[in-house]
């Protein structure tokens, strides 16, 4: 090894700029096993506090992309597009968007991640489907994409492996919220997919990594700039995450809600985010229609979207019968309805704590090695801004044991604010192109 890792760590710790060779060599040696996780953690923490300038970020992103294989989709004739969420609580948008886009004959290869911190991950949600395979070999991923137009996949050991390794270290070392690290992680995977366009769902609020609009806008602009430097067309939609999104939080519960959505039982607030993301994707793909909303609705009402999801589940080894009987795969040992102690309107929420409540139920990870219990979660019977009757259940908790249920209940009760007046929630904050 021709470098001294500690000197590179100290250089960034002391706010000096790392050159291209230092970044490349440090992470090449890490991939070889010559640099340890704790040393990478130290460098990431230095980046967390001191940031990366545009040149450092470009070099770091390129280093991640070049650490493994990338997809060549040039043989697929047509527009290739993807979407990505920066992470939220109850965010099942990807599960809904992918089959809609694929049903409209637009390619959508989606390499997703697992839960990060208090937020849920698409792969964890999909793992609740019996037999569903996300760890696909490259040829399997590409074959399913060619046939179905859409595919959900996990990072393989060969696909930008540096991102997968640092992703886990970020989660365990308290560096998840770093804007340059988030941007490089997301964009490296998306650029490596070989797509033409990307729509980013950048979450803003107390349940997101970006707590305010200013930081969310900086993150969005950073990712758009990375896209431009790699000839990838990128748009970002800032959406609210001050409440859980939709009716459910928890892996199997969210899959069930996504299925019901595609069958026409749409949560109003969730539909606002879904429609905006799909609208931007279709416009980027060059879809020529005066009413994209009608196109989305037709995909659902005709059954094209739900049938596409069913077909993708089957193609990826899952049990497609859950689409017809989604209640059959989300069974837990204990269910408890939760009541609040006063009437009023649901006007506020500590959404971060809701994510922590799911972790306490076993539906998320405290450390990267943890297995999750996909059937646990929380179902809400009231939407933000709606009136609450203390005599009627506010939510239902799904748990595997009484201790976890009690812990989640206490967190949930403390996280909800009740007011005398309703609130107005702006789900879609703005679009950045």
C-alpha angles and dihedrals in degrees: 000000000000097000135068106228093201091058092054090047091050092047093057091039088058091051098253123142120257116222125225094260093051092051094045095045095046094054095038088058090047090055089050090054095248094114118054131228092250091056091051088047090054092051092047090051089052088052090048091059101033104028130209125271121229094270094046091048093049091050093046092049092048090049090055093048093049093048091087147347127326129201123256108207097167092115090063107087110216142045117314116205140164140184131216135193122210089220138278145168115275091003106155095150095120091056089058102036098051097059091043093053093043091049087058091058096254119131115243116177107184121193103187138183139226126252116305119201111315093344127093125242129224092228091054090052092049091048088068089070109092111252095358110153120208097159094083128170114240094256091048092051092049095044093052090046092051093049103037101026088228136062137171114217142171125224111270123214088260099045109088089318093181090066093050092052096045091043090064093044091051090053092051098041103050096250099113095110097058108123097214092046092048092046095048093046095051098040097045091059094044095047089047090056090071094233129155099218142020134195116201122207101205110193120217128193146047092314094051134075087241106061098186138037094246095059092041090053091050090051092048093049091047092055092045089053091050088051092052091051088055097041093252119139108228135182128179129209117197111214133182121261102172088112132030111275114245130346101305145050117194136068107265091032091055093049088051091051091049090052091049090048091055088048089058102266095118126179105227097225093044090051092057091060095041094050093048093050093046091046092056092045094051092046091051090049090056098248107173111215135118093223115040090169089064090050090054092047092049091052089058101036093048092052093241094122098047091044089051090053090049091051093049091049089053093045090053094051098260130134106263092194089081087075089065096037108025093162091068096071103045102068123146135177097244136030125182131182113224123216127194122224099236144033123248142089126314096243105155143022140186092224093179088062091052087058089049090050089057090051089051087055090054093253093117139032131266089186133013095256094057121116116219133225102231097193096062124093150100130282119199122212094191130054125221111281094022125118120265125211112202090213091060126067115265096193144348125231121211113203143162097220139017096245093058091044092053092048092050092046092055092049092047095049092051093048099059124085121200122200138181094240131050122247131223115231122204104207097181110048103177145319124240121198 
